[in-house]
Structure formats: C-alpha cells, structure tokens
Amino acid sequence: MNKAAYILFLLGAFLLIGKTSNAQDYKPDYQFAAGLKFGGYENGFSGKYFMDKTTAIEGELGLRSPHGLVVTGLYEINHQISNIAGFKFYYGFGAHVGAVGAGYYQRFNGDNEHFVSSQILLGADGVIGLEYVIPQSPIAVSLDLNPRLELATGPFFDIAPGLGIKYCF
C-alpha cells in the first residue's frame, strides 16, 4: 500500500472510531482534539487540550524521514478572529526531543544535514498559526509555521510549515 493510501486509511479509521453524537452537539469551542499533523520535517499524531478558553497545550508525536522520531510539546495562546465562530489565531512556544538515524535530512532553508550515525535532537520550538473548526462537524483544520532552534545537532535556526486535521471531542 503506498504512503498516501495508508495515511488516508488511517485518517478514515481514526474519524470512524470517535464518539457517536449528533452534528448539532458540536461547538466551535472544544476542549480536546486529536488527529494528524503533516509538517515540513515530521508527519504524525497530535493532540490539543484547552485548559481554559484561550490557553491550550499541544503534543505531537512525529515520524521523521527516513528514520526518526520526535516528540514536541507546545504551550499555546488562542484568540478568536473577528466574529467568525470557530476561527482562531494562535501562537506559542515549547520544546522538542527525539532521535534520528544515519542519513541525509533536509532542512527548510535548503542546506541538507548528513549524519553518519544516530543523533539526538533537542531544542526550542515556537508556533504561530490559524485554526478553523468546520461548522456543524467535529473536524478542526490548522495551518501553522513552526520556528525551531536545534541545540543538540546545531545550534541552528530553522522554520517549517505544518498542516493539521483533528477530531474534536
């Protein structure tokens, strides 16, 4: 099964596993959402939990090509945009830790990194983005930029785009 079909299968299965409810029960303000995140470096799973109306924590478990795993934690501030229900602007900060095997790793600025052995990744992260909860549905989509400062294999600064789709509980 090719990679795109596998991702679509996982996404479909994830959305069907969620709780059963009527569409009228979904509100643009949710407390928890879980889904998939497609980023400039890692693709994987994400979860977002609102501690109050504007403050959230988000965790990401990302697989890095060709072989690596990165865990990222973010503290986010969310603001409603205009009078559009479910449309938010968010920004925040956090950190990541992970490991990658030997190989070439593309950096967003075009300077590829070559590791001859396994490496630990550790650094500081930022996030700025937009999120929209689709009306009358439990689906939230997000688009963001993630600047990061890599300390363990650097130091160097990099930035990557991200696209997320989450199921709201």
Rosetta silent file (secondary structure, phi, psi, omega in degrees, C-alpha in Angstrom):
SEQUENCE: MNKAAYILFLLGAFLLIGKTSNAQDYKPDYQFAAGLKFGGYENGFSGKYFMDKTTAIEGELGLRSPHGLVVTGLYEINHQISNIAGFKFYYGFGAHVGAVGAGYYQRFNGDNEHFVSSQILLGADGVIGLEYVIPQSPIAVSLDLNPRLELATGPFFDIAPGLGIKYCF
SCORE:     score description
SCORE:     0.000 S_00000001
   1 L     0.000  129.073 -178.262    0.000    0.000    0.000 S_00000001
   2 L   -72.725  167.790 -171.798    1.541    3.337   -0.964 S_00000001
   3 H   -62.707  -42.876 -178.726    2.116    6.042    1.631 S_00000001
   4 H   -64.019  -43.523  179.069   -0.785    8.331    0.603 S_00000001
   5 H   -64.517  -38.395  178.719   -3.317    5.481    0.669 S_00000001
   6 H   -63.597  -44.206  179.606   -2.008    4.365    4.059 S_00000001
   7 H   -64.542  -43.224  178.800   -2.381    7.875    5.523 S_00000001
   8 H   -64.476  -38.360  176.905   -5.911    8.225    4.117 S_00000001
   9 H   -61.739  -46.823  179.386   -6.840    4.800    5.536 S_00000001
  10 H   -62.267  -42.652  179.980   -5.541    5.773    8.989 S_00000001
  11 H   -62.636  -45.976  178.949   -7.347    9.117    8.867 S_00000001
  12 H   -61.771  -44.288  179.383  -10.641    7.472    7.854 S_00000001
  13 H   -63.218  -41.829 -179.977  -10.321    4.811   10.531 S_00000001
  14 H   -62.088  -42.408 -178.224   -9.499    7.428   13.181 S_00000001
  15 H   -69.454  -29.797  179.765  -12.539    9.525   12.300 S_00000001
  16 H   -79.168  -20.522 -178.351  -14.855    6.500   12.438 S_00000001
  17 H   -77.665  -22.457 -174.459  -13.600    5.425   15.868 S_00000001
  18 L   -57.461  170.321 -177.181  -14.670    8.703   17.532 S_00000001
  19 L   -64.941  149.803  178.516  -17.648    9.064   19.819 S_00000001
  20 L   -85.892  131.782 -179.520  -21.124    8.882   18.324 S_00000001
  21 L  -162.710  164.044  175.601  -23.044   12.132   18.508 S_00000001
  22 L   -82.663  149.817 -179.049  -25.373   14.374   16.562 S_00000001
  23 H   -60.121  -28.005 -178.814  -23.846   17.143   14.463 S_00000001
  24 H   -67.726  -18.879 -177.734  -25.835   19.702   16.487 S_00000001
  25 H   -78.606  -15.991 -176.305  -23.807   18.822   19.600 S_00000001
  26 L   -83.124  135.820 -179.125  -20.512   20.111   18.174 S_00000001
  27 L  -120.023  156.711  179.590  -19.481   23.619   19.058 S_00000001
  28 L   -66.370  -18.543  177.069  -16.660   25.747   17.662 S_00000001
  29 L  -104.489  110.527 -179.895  -15.031   25.730   21.121 S_00000001
  30 L  -108.610  165.814  176.681  -13.842   22.235   22.012 S_00000001
  31 L   -98.646  -38.435 -178.949  -11.846   21.014   24.998 S_00000001
  32 E  -138.817  142.184  175.409   -9.802   18.220   23.392 S_00000001
  33 E  -142.391  145.449  178.231   -8.954   17.265   19.818 S_00000001
  34 E  -135.597  145.606 -179.199   -6.722   14.549   18.381 S_00000001
  35 E  -176.872 -148.902 -176.126   -5.582   13.974   14.838 S_00000001
  36 E  -114.955  146.975  177.787   -2.801   14.066   12.299 S_00000001
  37 E  -128.705  127.449  178.201   -0.119   16.674   11.658 S_00000001
  38 E  -112.404  112.802 -174.506    1.787   16.957    8.381 S_00000001
  39 E  -118.832  177.406  178.607    4.871   19.102    8.805 S_00000001
  40 L   -67.139  -24.707 -179.380    7.965   20.201    6.996 S_00000001
  41 L  -119.404  -47.988 -175.557   10.031   17.630    8.893 S_00000001
  42 E  -116.458  146.873  170.064    7.744   15.257   10.759 S_00000001
  43 E  -121.942  135.030 -178.740    4.387   13.676    9.991 S_00000001
  44 E  -179.771 -147.840 -174.280    2.490   12.083   12.822 S_00000001
  45 E  -105.477  147.845  177.681   -0.122   12.348   15.531 S_00000001
  46 E  -140.187  154.905  175.633   -1.162   15.408   17.525 S_00000001
  47 E  -141.157  140.488 -178.575   -3.427   16.213   20.437 S_00000001
  48 E  -130.792  129.352 -177.695   -4.605   19.593   21.704 S_00000001
  49 E  -125.753  124.741  177.691   -6.155   20.226   25.122 S_00000001
  50 E   -88.310  121.922  177.094   -7.690   23.554   26.193 S_00000001
  51 L   -81.242  -29.942  171.615   -7.021   24.364   29.835 S_00000001
  52 L  -152.095 -166.210 -172.591   -9.360   27.364   29.608 S_00000001
  53 L   -63.259  -30.056 -176.019  -10.981   29.398   26.815 S_00000001
  54 L  -118.537  -14.490 -174.150   -7.709   30.772   25.393 S_00000001
  55 E  -106.992  129.814 -179.300   -4.877   28.610   26.758 S_00000001
  56 E  -137.706  157.636  169.360   -4.029   25.200   25.310 S_00000001
  57 E  -117.955  141.914 -179.343   -1.270   22.621   25.348 S_00000001
  58 E  -130.951  136.052  177.466   -0.488   20.620   22.239 S_00000001
  59 E  -121.330  143.095 -179.730    1.604   17.499   21.893 S_00000001
  60 E  -132.685  136.645  173.556    2.938   15.966   18.715 S_00000001
  61 E  -117.689  104.615 -172.133    4.497   12.573   18.041 S_00000001
  62 E  -113.794  139.929  173.361    6.168   12.845   14.659 S_00000001
  63 E   -94.147  130.855 -177.035    7.936   10.370   12.421 S_00000001
  64 E  -110.670  130.589 -178.085   10.872   11.884   10.594 S_00000001
  65 L   -79.123  142.663    1.385   12.025   10.575    7.235 S_00000001
  66 L   -82.608  -24.835  177.952   13.997    8.419    6.562 S_00000001
  67 L  -160.200  103.465  179.478   14.034    7.062   10.152 S_00000001
  68 E  -168.780  164.914 -179.784   13.484    9.126   13.236 S_00000001
  69 E  -140.549  131.439 -178.202   11.010   10.002   15.972 S_00000001
  70 E  -132.604  131.861  175.439   10.425   13.441   17.514 S_00000001
  71 E  -109.198  128.734 -178.169    8.151   14.420   20.436 S_00000001
  72 E  -125.314  136.597  174.840    7.117   18.083   20.631 S_00000001
  73 E  -121.908  133.765 -177.348    5.214   19.900   23.385 S_00000001
  74 E  -130.508  142.364  171.783    3.727   23.382   22.877 S_00000001
  75 E  -106.246  123.113 -172.057    2.009   25.941   25.124 S_00000001
  76 E  -125.467  143.702  172.706   -0.420   27.992   23.004 S_00000001
  77 E  -108.743  127.641 -176.594   -2.475   31.165   23.362 S_00000001
  78 E  -114.632  137.286  178.486   -5.617   31.217   21.167 S_00000001
  79 E  -128.881  134.281  175.852   -7.599   34.278   20.068 S_00000001
  80 E   -65.529  137.411  177.166  -10.942   34.373   18.288 S_00000001
  81 L   -98.419  121.085  175.402  -10.707   36.077   14.868 S_00000001
  82 L    50.923 -141.780  179.690  -13.440   38.620   14.192 S_00000001
  83 L  -107.372   22.319 -178.963  -16.959   37.260   14.533 S_00000001
  84 L   -88.782  111.792 -178.855  -16.289   34.002   12.701 S_00000001
  85 L   -62.804  132.546  176.558  -17.226   31.136   15.011 S_00000001
  86 L    82.131    3.628 -179.090  -14.508   28.504   15.274 S_00000001
  87 E  -107.778  115.875 -174.555  -11.798   30.574   13.545 S_00000001
  88 E  -128.719  150.604  170.649   -8.788   31.219   15.795 S_00000001
  89 E  -106.649  135.713  179.154   -5.304   32.674   15.632 S_00000001
  90 E  -138.461  155.497  177.374   -2.760   31.041   17.934 S_00000001
  91 E  -150.251  158.236  179.852    0.864   31.421   18.947 S_00000001
  92 E   178.291 -168.075 -176.416    3.088   29.800   21.499 S_00000001
  93 E  -147.486  165.917  178.783    6.324   28.125   22.466 S_00000001
  94 E   179.271 -151.862 -177.384    7.654   24.775   23.586 S_00000001
  95 E  -150.165  163.326  175.444   10.382   22.213   23.059 S_00000001
  96 E  -134.907  154.206  174.788   11.169   19.023   21.163 S_00000001
  97 E  -145.795  142.384 -179.185   13.230   15.917   21.831 S_00000001
  98 E  -174.710 -169.705  179.417   13.872   12.995   19.531 S_00000001
  99 E  -147.833  146.935  176.063   16.322   10.819   17.685 S_00000001
 100 E  -133.453  151.973  177.344   17.236   10.209   14.047 S_00000001
 101 L   -87.721 -178.452  178.728   19.330    7.552   12.397 S_00000001
 102 L   -64.353  145.123  177.272   22.193    7.986    9.959 S_00000001
 103 E   147.128 -175.139  177.570   21.300    9.623    6.648 S_00000001
 104 E   -94.498  133.815  178.154   20.509   12.877    4.883 S_00000001
 105 E  -125.432  125.758 -178.192   17.956   15.189    6.446 S_00000001
 106 L   -78.380  134.067  172.812   16.531   18.107    4.551 S_00000001
 107 L  -101.884  151.281 -174.026   16.444   21.457    6.267 S_00000001
 108 L   -61.586  -31.034 -178.817   13.827   24.011    5.249 S_00000001
 109 L   -81.680    1.028  175.174   16.437   26.541    4.125 S_00000001
 110 L    98.602  -14.320  177.942   17.889   24.029    1.654 S_00000001
 111 L   -84.707  101.658 -179.172   21.104   23.117    3.492 S_00000001
 112 L   -69.094  149.448  179.557   20.806   19.357    3.929 S_00000001
 113 E  -109.508  132.192  177.784   22.275   17.779    7.032 S_00000001
 114 E  -113.920  122.099  177.407   24.189   14.488    6.779 S_00000001
 115 E  -109.841  127.469  179.443   24.516   12.318    9.876 S_00000001
 116 L   -86.839  -11.557  176.485   26.934    9.387    9.742 S_00000001
 117 L  -146.311  175.312  178.867   25.464    7.900   12.933 S_00000001
 118 L   -61.557  146.026 -178.042   22.338    8.232   15.064 S_00000001
 119 E  -132.435  147.732  172.169   21.752   11.663   16.569 S_00000001
 120 E   -90.706  139.049  174.219   19.707   13.063   19.430 S_00000001
 121 E  -109.734  135.194  179.987   17.504   16.063   18.633 S_00000001
 122 E  -155.253  130.084 -179.911   16.781   18.625   21.342 S_00000001
 123 E  -175.352 -177.288 -179.814   15.652   22.196   21.007 S_00000001
 124 E  -103.048  143.390 -176.961   13.204   25.045   21.477 S_00000001
 125 E  -125.680  153.961  170.644   10.100   25.481   19.337 S_00000001
 126 E  -129.105  166.766  176.345    7.666   28.233   18.508 S_00000001
 127 E  -151.198  141.849  172.642    4.323   28.152   16.718 S_00000001
 128 E  -145.871  129.041 -175.291    2.096   30.698   15.001 S_00000001
 129 E  -168.112 -176.109  178.535   -0.974   29.658   13.081 S_00000001
 130 E  -124.573  143.299  177.026   -4.657   29.598   12.231 S_00000001
 131 E  -134.455  141.210  179.688   -7.252   27.007   13.195 S_00000001
 132 E  -134.713  125.322  174.266  -10.796   26.563   11.929 S_00000001
 133 E   -92.670  119.235 -177.822  -13.461   24.239   13.310 S_00000001
 134 L   -64.385  128.010 -177.207  -15.748   23.295   10.406 S_00000001
 135 L   -57.168  141.528  177.953  -19.338   24.310   11.309 S_00000001
 136 L    58.297   28.079  176.707  -21.675   21.510   12.386 S_00000001
 137 L  -144.499  162.927  178.806  -18.844   18.974   12.358 S_00000001
 138 L   -93.240   22.177 -173.829  -16.248   17.637   14.805 S_00000001
 139 E  -107.662  130.595  173.890  -13.340   18.483   12.466 S_00000001
 140 E  -118.189  136.368  175.555  -10.728   21.202   13.049 S_00000001
 141 E  -118.774  146.172 -178.947   -8.076   22.099   10.466 S_00000001
 142 E  -138.510  152.683  175.954   -4.974   24.156   11.167 S_00000001
 143 E  -136.332  125.051 -176.240   -2.160   25.764    9.232 S_00000001
 144 E  -146.101  169.693  172.189    0.925   26.984   11.077 S_00000001
 145 E  -117.288  137.376 -177.534    4.593   27.876   10.992 S_00000001
 146 E  -122.791   91.678  172.365    6.976   26.276   13.442 S_00000001
 147 E   -73.081  143.388 -179.773   10.263   28.097   14.003 S_00000001
 148 E  -144.962  147.986  175.693   12.754   25.984   15.930 S_00000001
 149 E  -113.093  110.892  179.505   16.188   26.280   17.412 S_00000001
 150 E   -87.014  123.884 -176.297   18.029   22.954   17.266 S_00000001
 151 L  -103.360  -38.974 -173.353   20.592   22.729   20.066 S_00000001
 152 L   -70.237  -40.303 -179.921   21.849   19.132   20.133 S_00000001
 153 L  -105.370   10.329 -175.050   22.992   18.901   16.494 S_00000001
 154 L  -118.499 -130.189   12.025   23.495   22.651   15.998 S_00000001
 155 L   -82.981  143.608  171.383   22.967   25.188   17.107 S_00000001
 156 E  -152.939  156.037 -179.566   20.964   26.307   14.087 S_00000001
 157 E  -105.952  139.791  178.802   17.631   28.007   13.451 S_00000001
 158 E  -147.801  165.789  178.944   15.037   26.595   11.084 S_00000001
 159 E  -142.404  144.732 -178.984   11.345   27.009   10.269 S_00000001
 160 E  -142.555  143.197  174.203    8.790   24.566    8.877 S_00000001
 161 E   -79.935  161.356  177.308    5.137   24.774    7.816 S_00000001
 162 E  -146.080  143.784  176.704    2.512   22.449    9.267 S_00000001
 163 E  -126.832  126.353 -177.907   -0.974   21.294    8.294 S_00000001
 164 E  -124.547  149.450  172.134   -3.175   19.600   10.863 S_00000001
 165 E  -135.720  125.936 -174.209   -6.533   17.873   10.878 S_00000001
 166 E  -131.656  151.630  173.377   -8.089   16.941   14.215 S_00000001
 167 E   -97.996  124.255 -176.697  -11.244   15.308   15.541 S_00000001
 168 E   -89.717  131.317  178.121  -12.840   17.403   18.312 S_00000001
 169 L  -105.089    0.000    0.000  -14.215   15.681   21.400 S_00000001
